[in-house]
Amino acid sequence: MGVFIFTPLDMKRFLKVLTLGMVVTLASSCSKDTQEHGCTDHLAANYNPTAITEDGSCEYNQDTQMIWSDGVRGGWNGDLHEGAYRLEVCAGEESVLEEIRDSSTVDKTLYLGTGGGTEHHSYFTLINEHDARDFAEGSLRMDVRVSDTDDGAPEFFNLFISGKIHENAECEPYRRSEYVEISTHSFNDSTFTPIVVPIRHFNKIMMERVEVVCGITFEGERSTGIELNNVRWVANPYSN
């Protein structure tokens, strides 16, 4: 039987191959581990569709997403930096109305009006897209009051929920739910009327990557408008 003798060059080549094999095996193991472990709950905000084993990392959205309340715009899960809401006004005008109740309390409401024209079109959008699949059976809610102006309020207004804004369109979402028409005939200018619109009744909603959370349109005479407060999304606690 012959005896094989390693030369320094052979030994160097052997160690190189062994090292490369260890690196490839380690990388493959890490990649496999990353794909197998993660959040497997599809209702979680950080759901990982490639995960096989639940690792306890699931994070969930707050049950109420406050969009606008008492003069302040909110943020997704309360994050006013990465999840802040913006109000885009495409036609008409918007302003914050203040009503002094006493020496230390001021009520603030969001006024949306036609301005010098005859229509209003606006919507709330998020700075960054967010996963909102757990709100698919929830509702859009707000308190509405007709504005106390000489020209009164519009006879009705339309609410919609959108998923995303087209990059090349000017102030016009390309994925928008059907409108829900709400009459203002039973509203008055002294108290707010609560509005609840089920999100599940909307069509073509991109709940996985939500950018636009709601919008309002109406037509009327000049200086016609409505006041809003406590605009929010509320999840359905019985849908999970």
PyRosetta script that sets phi, psi and omega in degrees:
from pyrosetta import init, pose_from_sequence

init()
pose = pose_from_sequence("MGVFIFTPLDMKRFLKVLTLGMVVTLASSCSKDTQEHGCTDHLAANYNPTAITEDGSCEYNQDTQMIWSDGVRGGWNGDLHEGAYRLEVCAGEESVLEEIRDSSTVDKTLYLGTGGGTEHHSYFTLINEHDARDFAEGSLRMDVRVSDTDDGAPEFFNLFISGKIHENAECEPYRRSEYVEISTHSFNDSTFTPIVVPIRHFNKIMMERVEVVCGITFEGERSTGIELNNVRWVANPYSN")
pose.set_psi(1, 130.7)
pose.set_omega(1, -178.9)
pose.set_phi(2, -78.1)
pose.set_psi(2, 155.1)
pose.set_omega(2, 179.0)
pose.set_phi(3, -110.2)
pose.set_psi(3, 122.6)
pose.set_omega(3, 179.7)
pose.set_phi(4, -89.6)
pose.set_psi(4, 128.6)
pose.set_omega(4, -178.2)
pose.set_phi(5, -111.6)
pose.set_psi(5, 123.8)
pose.set_omega(5, 177.3)
pose.set_phi(6, -73.6)
pose.set_psi(6, 130.3)
pose.set_omega(6, 171.0)
pose.set_phi(7, -91.0)
pose.set_psi(7, 162.0)
pose.set_omega(7, 176.8)
pose.set_phi(8, -53.9)
pose.set_psi(8, -36.3)
pose.set_omega(8, -179.9)
pose.set_phi(9, -68.7)
pose.set_psi(9, -41.4)
pose.set_omega(9, 178.8)
pose.set_phi(10, -63.4)
pose.set_psi(10, -43.5)
pose.set_omega(10, 179.3)
pose.set_phi(11, -61.0)
pose.set_psi(11, -38.8)
pose.set_omega(11, 179.4)
pose.set_phi(12, -64.7)
pose.set_psi(12, -42.6)
pose.set_omega(12, 179.5)
pose.set_phi(13, -66.1)
pose.set_psi(13, -40.1)
pose.set_omega(13, -179.4)
pose.set_phi(14, -62.5)
pose.set_psi(14, -45.8)
pose.set_omega(14, 179.5)
pose.set_phi(15, -64.9)
pose.set_psi(15, -35.5)
pose.set_omega(15, 179.5)
pose.set_phi(16, -65.1)
pose.set_psi(16, -45.7)
pose.set_omega(16, 179.4)
pose.set_phi(17, -64.5)
pose.set_psi(17, -41.6)
pose.set_omega(17, 179.1)
pose.set_phi(18, -62.1)
pose.set_psi(18, -42.1)
pose.set_omega(18, 179.3)
pose.set_phi(19, -64.7)
pose.set_psi(19, -44.0)
pose.set_omega(19, 178.9)
pose.set_phi(20, -62.1)
pose.set_psi(20, -39.6)
pose.set_omega(20, 179.3)
pose.set_phi(21, -63.8)
pose.set_psi(21, -39.8)
pose.set_omega(21, 178.7)
pose.set_phi(22, -65.9)
pose.set_psi(22, -39.8)
pose.set_omega(22, 179.7)
pose.set_phi(23, -64.8)
pose.set_psi(23, -45.0)
pose.set_omega(23, -179.9)
pose.set_phi(24, -63.0)
pose.set_psi(24, -43.7)
pose.set_omega(24, 179.7)
pose.set_phi(25, -63.3)
pose.set_psi(25, -42.6)
pose.set_omega(25, 179.3)
pose.set_phi(26, -64.1)
pose.set_psi(26, -44.0)
pose.set_omega(26, 179.8)
pose.set_phi(27, -63.5)
pose.set_psi(27, -41.9)
pose.set_omega(27, 179.4)
pose.set_phi(28, -64.1)
pose.set_psi(28, -40.1)
pose.set_omega(28, 179.5)
pose.set_phi(29, -64.7)
pose.set_psi(29, -43.2)
pose.set_omega(29, 179.8)
pose.set_phi(30, -64.3)
pose.set_psi(30, -42.5)
pose.set_omega(30, -179.2)
pose.set_phi(31, -63.8)
pose.set_psi(31, -42.4)
pose.set_omega(31, 179.7)
pose.set_phi(32, -64.8)
pose.set_psi(32, -40.9)
pose.set_omega(32, -179.5)
pose.set_phi(33, -65.1)
pose.set_psi(33, -38.6)
pose.set_omega(33, 179.7)
pose.set_phi(34, -65.5)
pose.set_psi(34, -39.2)
pose.set_omega(34, -178.5)
pose.set_phi(35, -73.6)
pose.set_psi(35, -31.4)
pose.set_omega(35, -175.3)
pose.set_phi(36, -82.6)
pose.set_psi(36, -30.1)
pose.set_omega(36, -175.3)
pose.set_phi(37, -107.6)
pose.set_psi(37, 136.3)
pose.set_omega(37, 179.4)
pose.set_phi(38, 165.6)
pose.set_psi(38, -167.0)
pose.set_omega(38, 179.0)
pose.set_phi(39, -85.1)
pose.set_psi(39, 120.3)
pose.set_omega(39, -176.7)
pose.set_phi(40, -103.1)
pose.set_psi(40, 0.6)
pose.set_omega(40, 179.9)
pose.set_phi(41, -84.9)
pose.set_psi(41, 115.7)
pose.set_omega(41, -176.3)
pose.set_phi(42, -67.3)
pose.set_psi(42, -14.2)
pose.set_omega(42, 177.9)
pose.set_phi(43, -89.2)
pose.set_psi(43, -7.2)
pose.set_omega(43, -179.7)
pose.set_phi(44, -76.8)
pose.set_psi(44, 151.8)
pose.set_omega(44, -179.0)
pose.set_phi(45, -68.2)
pose.set_psi(45, -26.3)
pose.set_omega(45, -179.6)
pose.set_phi(46, -112.4)
pose.set_psi(46, 34.9)
pose.set_omega(46, 179.2)
pose.set_phi(47, -56.8)
pose.set_psi(47, 131.8)
pose.set_omega(47, 179.9)
pose.set_phi(48, -112.8)
pose.set_psi(48, 106.0)
pose.set_omega(48, -176.5)
pose.set_phi(49, -66.4)
pose.set_psi(49, -17.1)
pose.set_omega(49, 179.7)
pose.set_phi(50, -90.3)
pose.set_psi(50, -8.3)
pose.set_omega(50, -177.8)
pose.set_phi(51, -76.1)
pose.set_psi(51, 141.2)
pose.set_omega(51, 178.2)
pose.set_phi(52, -108.6)
pose.set_psi(52, -39.5)
pose.set_omega(52, -178.0)
pose.set_phi(53, -108.6)
pose.set_psi(53, 127.0)
pose.set_omega(53, 177.6)
pose.set_phi(54, -68.2)
pose.set_psi(54, 129.3)
pose.set_omega(54, -178.8)
pose.set_phi(55, -112.3)
pose.set_psi(55, 10.2)
pose.set_omega(55, 177.1)
pose.set_phi(56, 77.7)
pose.set_psi(56, 16.3)
pose.set_omega(56, -176.4)
pose.set_phi(57, -96.2)
pose.set_psi(57, 5.0)
pose.set_omega(57, -174.8)
pose.set_phi(58, -62.7)
pose.set_psi(58, 136.9)
pose.set_omega(58, 176.6)
pose.set_phi(59, -123.2)
pose.set_psi(59, 140.2)
pose.set_omega(59, -174.0)
pose.set_phi(60, -120.6)
pose.set_psi(60, 150.1)
pose.set_omega(60, 178.3)
pose.set_phi(61, -71.3)
pose.set_psi(61, 153.3)
pose.set_omega(61, 172.7)
pose.set_phi(62, -65.6)
pose.set_psi(62, 146.3)
pose.set_omega(62, -176.1)
pose.set_phi(63, -64.4)
pose.set_psi(63, -28.6)
pose.set_omega(63, 178.3)
pose.set_phi(64, -120.8)
pose.set_psi(64, 125.8)
pose.set_omega(64, 176.1)
pose.set_phi(65, -106.8)
pose.set_psi(65, 102.1)
pose.set_omega(65, -177.7)
pose.set_phi(66, -79.9)
pose.set_psi(66, 118.5)
pose.set_omega(66, -176.5)
pose.set_phi(67, -91.0)
pose.set_psi(67, -44.4)
pose.set_omega(67, 179.5)
pose.set_phi(68, -153.2)
pose.set_psi(68, 129.0)
pose.set_omega(68, 179.7)
pose.set_phi(69, -156.0)
pose.set_psi(69, 129.7)
pose.set_omega(69, 173.8)
pose.set_phi(70, 53.0)
pose.set_psi(70, 42.7)
pose.set_omega(70, 175.9)
pose.set_phi(71, 85.9)
pose.set_psi(71, 4.3)
pose.set_omega(71, -176.0)
pose.set_phi(72, -127.0)
pose.set_psi(72, 131.4)
pose.set_omega(72, 172.9)
pose.set_phi(73, -81.6)
pose.set_psi(73, 141.3)
pose.set_omega(73, -178.1)
pose.set_phi(74, -93.7)
pose.set_psi(74, -163.5)
pose.set_omega(74, 178.6)
pose.set_phi(75, -147.1)
pose.set_psi(75, 153.4)
pose.set_omega(75, -179.7)
pose.set_phi(76, -61.2)
pose.set_psi(76, 123.7)
pose.set_omega(76, -175.0)
pose.set_phi(77, 56.8)
pose.set_psi(77, 28.0)
pose.set_omega(77, 178.0)
pose.set_phi(78, 79.3)
pose.set_psi(78, 4.5)
pose.set_omega(78, -179.3)
pose.set_phi(79, -84.4)
pose.set_psi(79, 108.8)
pose.set_omega(79, -176.9)
pose.set_phi(80, -88.7)
pose.set_psi(80, 3.6)
pose.set_omega(80, 178.4)
pose.set_phi(81, -107.1)
pose.set_psi(81, -64.1)
pose.set_omega(81, -178.1)
pose.set_phi(82, -83.9)
pose.set_psi(82, -18.0)
pose.set_omega(82, -176.0)
pose.set_phi(83, -123.3)
pose.set_psi(83, 21.5)
pose.set_omega(83, -176.2)
pose.set_phi(84, -67.3)
pose.set_psi(84, 148.8)
pose.set_omega(84, 176.1)
pose.set_phi(85, -93.7)
pose.set_psi(85, 148.1)
pose.set_omega(85, 174.0)
pose.set_phi(86, -126.7)
pose.set_psi(86, 145.2)
pose.set_omega(86, 176.0)
pose.set_phi(87, -101.5)
pose.set_psi(87, 117.2)
pose.set_omega(87, 178.5)
pose.set_phi(88, -100.6)
pose.set_psi(88, 119.4)
pose.set_omega(88, 178.9)
pose.set_phi(89, -105.3)
pose.set_psi(89, 114.3)
pose.set_omega(89, -177.0)
pose.set_phi(90, -93.4)
pose.set_psi(90, -32.4)
pose.set_omega(90, 178.0)
pose.set_phi(91, -148.3)
pose.set_psi(91, 140.5)
pose.set_omega(91, -178.7)
pose.set_phi(92, 92.9)
pose.set_psi(92, -150.5)
pose.set_omega(92, -175.8)
pose.set_phi(93, -145.8)
pose.set_psi(93, 165.1)
pose.set_omega(93, 175.3)
pose.set_phi(94, -143.5)
pose.set_psi(94, 150.1)
pose.set_omega(94, 177.4)
pose.set_phi(95, -161.6)
pose.set_psi(95, 166.0)
pose.set_omega(95, 177.5)
pose.set_phi(96, -103.4)
pose.set_psi(96, 120.9)
pose.set_omega(96, 178.6)
pose.set_phi(97, -94.1)
pose.set_psi(97, 140.6)
pose.set_omega(97, 179.7)
pose.set_phi(98, -118.5)
pose.set_psi(98, 133.5)
pose.set_omega(98, 178.5)
pose.set_phi(99, -127.7)
pose.set_psi(99, 116.1)
pose.set_omega(99, -176.8)
pose.set_phi(100, -78.7)
pose.set_psi(100, 122.1)
pose.set_omega(100, 178.8)
pose.set_phi(101, -92.3)
pose.set_psi(101, -42.8)
pose.set_omega(101, 176.1)
pose.set_phi(102, -152.8)
pose.set_psi(102, -167.2)
pose.set_omega(102, -175.2)
pose.set_phi(103, -66.2)
pose.set_psi(103, -19.1)
pose.set_omega(103, -176.3)
pose.set_phi(104, -124.4)
pose.set_psi(104, -2.7)
pose.set_omega(104, -175.5)
pose.set_phi(105, -121.5)
pose.set_psi(105, 128.6)
pose.set_omega(105, 177.2)
pose.set_phi(106, -128.0)
pose.set_psi(106, 122.2)
pose.set_omega(106, 175.9)
pose.set_phi(107, -85.1)
pose.set_psi(107, 132.1)
pose.set_omega(107, 178.6)
pose.set_phi(108, -119.0)
pose.set_psi(108, 131.6)
pose.set_omega(108, 178.8)
pose.set_phi(109, -129.8)
pose.set_psi(109, 157.6)
pose.set_omega(109, 179.2)
pose.set_phi(110, -93.4)
pose.set_psi(110, 118.4)
pose.set_omega(110, 178.5)
pose.set_phi(111, -97.6)
pose.set_psi(111, 127.5)
pose.set_omega(111, 174.5)
pose.set_phi(112, -118.9)
pose.set_psi(112, 122.6)
pose.set_omega(112, -175.6)
pose.set_phi(113, -139.5)
pose.set_psi(113, 174.0)
pose.set_omega(113, 179.7)
pose.set_phi(114, -82.0)
pose.set_psi(114, -17.9)
pose.set_omega(114, -178.7)
pose.set_phi(115, 65.4)
pose.set_psi(115, -132.6)
pose.set_omega(115, 179.3)
pose.set_phi(116, -86.5)
pose.set_psi(116, -0.5)
pose.set_omega(116, 179.9)
pose.set_phi(117, -104.6)
pose.set_psi(117, -155.1)
pose.set_omega(117, -177.7)
pose.set_phi(118, -125.8)
pose.set_psi(118, 10.8)
pose.set_omega(118, 179.6)
pose.set_phi(119, -146.9)
pose.set_psi(119, 159.3)
pose.set_omega(119, 175.6)
pose.set_phi(120, -132.6)
pose.set_psi(120, 139.4)
pose.set_omega(120, 178.4)
pose.set_phi(121, -148.7)
pose.set_psi(121, 116.3)
pose.set_omega(121, 179.3)
pose.set_phi(122, -150.3)
pose.set_psi(122, 161.5)
pose.set_omega(122, 175.2)
pose.set_phi(123, -156.4)
pose.set_psi(123, 156.6)
pose.set_omega(123, 177.0)
pose.set_phi(124, -94.6)
pose.set_psi(124, 131.0)
pose.set_omega(124, 178.7)
pose.set_phi(125, -126.5)
pose.set_psi(125, 155.1)
pose.set_omega(125, 177.9)
pose.set_phi(126, -92.6)
pose.set_psi(126, 147.4)
pose.set_omega(126, 176.4)
pose.set_phi(127, -62.0)
pose.set_psi(127, -41.3)
pose.set_omega(127, 177.4)
pose.set_phi(128, -126.5)
pose.set_psi(128, 150.4)
pose.set_omega(128, 177.7)
pose.set_phi(129, -66.8)
pose.set_psi(129, 148.8)
pose.set_omega(129, 178.4)
pose.set_phi(130, -139.0)
pose.set_psi(130, 151.7)
pose.set_omega(130, 179.0)
pose.set_phi(131, -81.0)
pose.set_psi(131, 121.2)
pose.set_omega(131, -176.6)
pose.set_phi(132, -128.9)
pose.set_psi(132, 32.6)
pose.set_omega(132, -178.5)
pose.set_phi(133, -61.9)
pose.set_psi(133, -28.6)
pose.set_omega(133, -179.9)
pose.set_phi(134, -75.0)
pose.set_psi(134, -2.8)
pose.set_omega(134, 175.8)
pose.set_phi(135, -101.9)
pose.set_psi(135, 5.7)
pose.set_omega(135, -176.3)
pose.set_phi(136, -61.5)
pose.set_psi(136, -26.7)
pose.set_omega(136, 177.8)
pose.set_phi(137, -109.0)
pose.set_psi(137, 17.1)
pose.set_omega(137, -178.8)
pose.set_phi(138, -91.4)
pose.set_psi(138, -150.2)
pose.set_omega(138, -176.7)
pose.set_phi(139, -151.9)
pose.set_psi(139, 153.3)
pose.set_omega(139, 170.1)
pose.set_phi(140, -95.1)
pose.set_psi(140, 128.2)
pose.set_omega(140, -177.3)
pose.set_phi(141, -131.4)
pose.set_psi(141, 148.6)
pose.set_omega(141, 176.7)
pose.set_phi(142, -163.5)
pose.set_psi(142, 159.3)
pose.set_omega(142, 174.2)
pose.set_phi(143, -104.6)
pose.set_psi(143, 130.2)
pose.set_omega(143, -173.7)
pose.set_phi(144, -124.6)
pose.set_psi(144, 139.4)
pose.set_omega(144, 175.2)
pose.set_phi(145, -138.2)
pose.set_psi(145, 138.5)
pose.set_omega(145, 178.0)
pose.set_phi(146, -72.5)
pose.set_psi(146, 141.8)
pose.set_omega(146, -176.6)
pose.set_phi(147, -75.7)
pose.set_psi(147, 137.6)
pose.set_omega(147, -178.1)
pose.set_phi(148, -84.2)
pose.set_psi(148, 80.5)
pose.set_omega(148, 178.3)
pose.set_phi(149, -125.5)
pose.set_psi(149, 166.6)
pose.set_omega(149, -179.2)
pose.set_phi(150, -63.4)
pose.set_psi(150, -31.3)
pose.set_omega(150, -177.7)
pose.set_phi(151, -90.7)
pose.set_psi(151, 0.0)
pose.set_omega(151, 175.4)
pose.set_phi(152, 74.6)
pose.set_psi(152, -153.8)
pose.set_omega(152, -175.9)
pose.set_phi(153, -121.2)
pose.set_psi(153, 163.0)
pose.set_omega(153, 175.0)
pose.set_phi(154, -65.9)
pose.set_psi(154, 153.8)
pose.set_omega(154, -178.6)
pose.set_phi(155, -68.2)
pose.set_psi(155, -29.6)
pose.set_omega(155, 177.2)
pose.set_phi(156, -157.6)
pose.set_psi(156, 163.7)
pose.set_omega(156, 173.3)
pose.set_phi(157, -137.7)
pose.set_psi(157, 159.3)
pose.set_omega(157, -177.2)
pose.set_phi(158, -112.6)
pose.set_psi(158, 137.3)
pose.set_omega(158, 175.4)
pose.set_phi(159, -112.2)
pose.set_psi(159, 143.2)
pose.set_omega(159, 173.9)
pose.set_phi(160, -145.3)
pose.set_psi(160, 159.8)
pose.set_omega(160, 174.7)
pose.set_phi(161, -121.9)
pose.set_psi(161, 135.6)
pose.set_omega(161, -178.1)
pose.set_phi(162, -121.0)
pose.set_psi(162, 167.0)
pose.set_omega(162, 177.3)
pose.set_phi(163, -105.0)
pose.set_psi(163, -44.5)
pose.set_omega(163, -173.0)
pose.set_phi(164, -153.6)
pose.set_psi(164, 155.1)
pose.set_omega(164, 178.4)
pose.set_phi(165, -102.6)
pose.set_psi(165, 134.3)
pose.set_omega(165, 177.4)
pose.set_phi(166, -67.6)
pose.set_psi(166, 135.2)
pose.set_omega(166, -174.8)
pose.set_phi(167, -63.1)
pose.set_psi(167, -30.2)
pose.set_omega(167, -174.8)
pose.set_phi(168, -100.4)
pose.set_psi(168, -1.1)
pose.set_omega(168, -179.1)
pose.set_phi(169, -91.8)
pose.set_psi(169, 150.2)
pose.set_omega(169, 178.6)
pose.set_phi(170, -99.3)
pose.set_psi(170, 103.4)
pose.set_omega(170, 174.6)
pose.set_phi(171, 60.2)
pose.set_psi(171, 36.2)
pose.set_omega(171, -178.6)
pose.set_phi(172, -140.3)
pose.set_psi(172, 107.3)
pose.set_omega(172, 178.2)
pose.set_phi(173, -64.0)
pose.set_psi(173, 140.4)
pose.set_omega(173, 179.1)
pose.set_phi(174, -96.2)
pose.set_psi(174, -12.0)
pose.set_omega(174, 172.6)
pose.set_phi(175, -121.1)
pose.set_psi(175, 102.3)
pose.set_omega(175, -174.1)
pose.set_phi(176, -131.8)
pose.set_psi(176, 142.5)
pose.set_omega(176, 177.5)
pose.set_phi(177, -71.6)
pose.set_psi(177, 171.9)
pose.set_omega(177, 172.4)
pose.set_phi(178, -68.2)
pose.set_psi(178, 150.9)
pose.set_omega(178, 177.7)
pose.set_phi(179, -73.3)
pose.set_psi(179, 147.6)
pose.set_omega(179, 169.1)
pose.set_phi(180, -114.8)
pose.set_psi(180, 118.3)
pose.set_omega(180, -177.0)
pose.set_phi(181, -88.9)
pose.set_psi(181, 129.8)
pose.set_omega(181, -178.5)
pose.set_phi(182, -123.3)
pose.set_psi(182, 122.2)
pose.set_omega(182, -179.8)
pose.set_phi(183, -78.6)
pose.set_psi(183, 145.1)
pose.set_omega(183, 178.5)
pose.set_phi(184, -103.5)
pose.set_psi(184, 8.1)
pose.set_omega(184, -175.3)
pose.set_phi(185, -61.8)
pose.set_psi(185, -30.8)
pose.set_omega(185, -178.1)
pose.set_phi(186, -94.4)
pose.set_psi(186, 1.4)
pose.set_omega(186, 179.8)
pose.set_phi(187, -84.4)
pose.set_psi(187, 162.6)
pose.set_omega(187, 173.4)
pose.set_phi(188, -140.1)
pose.set_psi(188, 175.1)
pose.set_omega(188, -174.5)
pose.set_phi(189, -97.1)
pose.set_psi(189, 8.7)
pose.set_omega(189, -179.0)
pose.set_phi(190, -108.6)
pose.set_psi(190, -32.3)
pose.set_omega(190, 179.9)
pose.set_phi(191, -127.2)
pose.set_psi(191, 157.4)
pose.set_omega(191, 177.9)
pose.set_phi(192, -89.1)
pose.set_psi(192, 145.0)
pose.set_omega(192, 176.5)
pose.set_phi(193, -107.7)
pose.set_psi(193, 123.4)
pose.set_omega(193, 179.1)
pose.set_phi(194, -73.3)
pose.set_psi(194, 136.2)
pose.set_omega(194, 178.9)
pose.set_phi(195, -117.8)
pose.set_psi(195, 131.8)
pose.set_omega(195, 177.3)
pose.set_phi(196, -129.0)
pose.set_psi(196, 119.2)
pose.set_omega(196, 179.2)
pose.set_phi(197, -121.1)
pose.set_psi(197, 115.2)
pose.set_omega(197, 179.6)
pose.set_phi(198, -62.7)
pose.set_psi(198, 131.1)
pose.set_omega(198, 179.0)
pose.set_phi(199, -69.1)
pose.set_psi(199, -28.7)
pose.set_omega(199, -176.4)
pose.set_phi(200, -66.5)
pose.set_psi(200, -15.2)
pose.set_omega(200, 179.8)
pose.set_phi(201, -84.0)
pose.set_psi(201, -5.2)
pose.set_omega(201, -179.3)
pose.set_phi(202, -86.7)
pose.set_psi(202, 153.9)
pose.set_omega(202, 177.5)
pose.set_phi(203, -108.4)
pose.set_psi(203, 152.7)
pose.set_omega(203, 172.7)
pose.set_phi(204, 59.1)
pose.set_psi(204, 46.2)
pose.set_omega(204, 178.4)
pose.set_phi(205, -96.2)
pose.set_psi(205, 127.8)
pose.set_omega(205, 175.6)
pose.set_phi(206, -89.9)
pose.set_psi(206, 85.2)
pose.set_omega(206, -175.8)
pose.set_phi(207, -74.4)
pose.set_psi(207, -19.6)
pose.set_omega(207, -178.5)
pose.set_phi(208, -75.8)
pose.set_psi(208, -32.4)
pose.set_omega(208, -178.3)
pose.set_phi(209, -135.2)
pose.set_psi(209, 77.1)
pose.set_omega(209, -175.4)
pose.set_phi(210, -83.8)
pose.set_psi(210, 130.5)
pose.set_omega(210, 175.9)
pose.set_phi(211, -119.2)
pose.set_psi(211, -38.6)
pose.set_omega(211, 177.4)
pose.set_phi(212, -108.4)
pose.set_psi(212, 128.1)
pose.set_omega(212, -175.6)
pose.set_phi(213, -99.6)
pose.set_psi(213, -28.9)
pose.set_omega(213, 175.6)
pose.set_phi(214, -170.9)
pose.set_psi(214, 159.2)
pose.set_omega(214, 178.4)
pose.set_phi(215, -146.2)
pose.set_psi(215, 159.2)
pose.set_omega(215, -177.0)
pose.set_phi(216, -135.1)
pose.set_psi(216, 134.1)
pose.set_omega(216, 174.9)
pose.set_phi(217, -136.0)
pose.set_psi(217, 147.4)
pose.set_omega(217, 172.0)
pose.set_phi(218, -164.7)
pose.set_psi(218, 164.6)
pose.set_omega(218, 177.3)
pose.set_phi(219, -123.6)
pose.set_psi(219, 154.4)
pose.set_omega(219, 179.5)
pose.set_phi(220, 178.0)
pose.set_psi(220, -174.1)
pose.set_omega(220, 177.1)
pose.set_phi(221, -70.9)
pose.set_psi(221, 172.2)
pose.set_omega(221, 175.8)
pose.set_phi(222, -61.6)
pose.set_psi(222, 144.7)
pose.set_omega(222, -180.0)
pose.set_phi(223, 62.6)
pose.set_psi(223, 25.9)
pose.set_omega(223, 174.7)
pose.set_phi(224, -91.9)
pose.set_psi(224, 138.9)
pose.set_omega(224, -178.9)
pose.set_phi(225, -167.3)
pose.set_psi(225, 178.9)
pose.set_omega(225, 177.2)
pose.set_phi(226, -135.0)
pose.set_psi(226, 161.1)
pose.set_omega(226, 177.3)
pose.set_phi(227, -114.3)
pose.set_psi(227, 140.0)
pose.set_omega(227, -179.5)
pose.set_phi(228, -124.2)
pose.set_psi(228, 155.3)
pose.set_omega(228, 170.6)
pose.set_phi(229, -157.5)
pose.set_psi(229, 158.3)
pose.set_omega(229, 178.7)
pose.set_phi(230, 53.2)
pose.set_psi(230, 48.9)
pose.set_omega(230, 175.9)
pose.set_phi(231, -77.0)
pose.set_psi(231, 125.0)
pose.set_omega(231, -173.2)
pose.set_phi(232, -160.0)
pose.set_psi(232, 158.8)
pose.set_omega(232, 167.8)
pose.set_phi(233, -100.3)
pose.set_psi(233, 138.0)
pose.set_omega(233, 177.6)
pose.set_phi(234, -127.7)
pose.set_psi(234, 127.3)
pose.set_omega(234, -179.8)
pose.set_phi(235, -76.4)
pose.set_psi(235, 152.9)
pose.set_omega(235, 176.3)
pose.set_phi(236, -86.8)
pose.set_psi(236, 114.0)
pose.set_omega(236, -175.3)
pose.set_phi(237, -66.5)
pose.set_psi(237, -14.5)
pose.set_omega(237, -177.7)
pose.set_phi(238, -100.5)
pose.set_psi(238, 5.3)
pose.set_omega(238, -176.3)
pose.set_phi(239, -89.3)
pose.set_psi(239, -16.9)
pose.set_omega(239, -176.6)
pose.set_phi(240, -84.5)
pose.dump_pdb("model.pdb")
